[in-house]
Amino acid sequence: MKNFDGIEGAGWTVLTARERDVIHPVAEGKSNKLIAMELGISMRTVEAHRARIFYKMGVRNAVQLAREVCTNPEPEKNDLADPVRS
C-alpha cells in the first residue's frame, strides 16, 4: 500500500475519483459484489477502495461511513479545489 502518512481521517479532499464512485454505494449498504457489478470492476478492487475510503474518512465500518456521508456531504468540486474560499 502507498504511503498514506498524514491523510488518515482527512476526509473528502483526499479521495480519488474512483473512491468517490464507491463511497456512496458503500454508505448505502450495498454489497461489494453488487458495487463491483454496477461499476464494472472486480470485487477485490471494491474491497481495496473500501479499505482506503475507511482510512481516509477516519471510520471503521460502513455504519460510521454512512453517518459521515450524511452529516458531512461531499463538497462541491469548486470547494475542493479552493478550501480557503469565503
C-alpha positions in Angstrom: 0.0 0.0 0.0 1.2 3.5 -0.7 2.4 5.8 2.0 -0.7 7.4 3.4 1.0 9.4 6.3 -1.0 12.4 7.3 -4.2 11.6 5.4 -5.9 9.3 7.9 -9.2 10.9 8.6 -8.5 13.7 6.1 -12.0 13.3 4.5 -13.3 14.2 1.1 -10.3 16.2 -0.1 -8.0 13.2 -0.4 -10.4 10.7 -2.1 -9.7 9.7 -5.7 -12.4 9.9 -8.4 -12.9 6.1 -8.2 -13.1 6.2 -4.4 -15.8 8.9 -4.8 -17.7 6.5 -7.1 -17.5 3.7 -4.5 -18.2 5.7 -1.3 -22.0 6.3 -1.8 -22.9 2.7 -2.6 -20.9 1.6 0.4 -22.6 4.1 2.6 -26.0 2.9 1.2 -25.2 -0.6 2.4 -24.7 -2.2 -1.0 -22.6 -5.3 -1.1 -19.1 -5.3 -2.6 -20.3 -7.8 -5.2 -23.2 -5.5 -6.3 -20.9 -2.4 -6.4 -18.4 -4.3 -8.5 -21.1 -5.4 -11.0 -22.5 -1.8 -11.2 -19.1 -0.2 -11.7 -17.7 -3.0 -13.9 -14.7 -3.7 -11.7 -13.7 -6.7 -9.6 -15.0 -7.4 -6.2 -11.4 -7.3 -4.9 -10.9 -3.8 -6.3 -14.1 -2.7 -4.5 -12.7 -4.2 -1.3 -9.4 -2.2 -1.8 -11.2 1.0 -2.5 -13.5 0.5 0.5 -10.5 -0.1 2.8 -8.8 3.1 1.6 -12.1 5.1 1.9 -12.5 4.0 5.5 -8.9 5.0 6.3 -9.1 8.4 4.5 -12.5 9.2 6.0 -11.4 8.1 9.5 -14.1 5.5 10.1 -14.0 1.8 10.9 -17.2 0.5 9.3 -19.9 1.2 6.9 -22.3 2.5 9.5 -19.8 5.1 10.6 -19.2 5.9 6.9 -22.9 6.4 6.2 -23.1 8.7 9.2 -20.1 10.7 8.0 -21.5 11.0 4.4 -24.9 12.2 5.8 -23.6 14.7 8.3 -20.7 16.0 6.1 -21.8 15.6 2.4 -19.3 15.8 -0.4 -18.3 19.4 -1.1 -18.8 20.9 -4.5 -15.9 20.4 -6.8 -15.0 24.2 -6.7 -14.8 23.9 -2.9 -12.4 21.0 -3.1 -10.1 23.0 -5.4 -10.0 26.0 -3.1 -10.6 25.1 0.5 -10.0 28.7 1.6 -12.9 30.2 -0.3 -15.1 32.5 1.7 
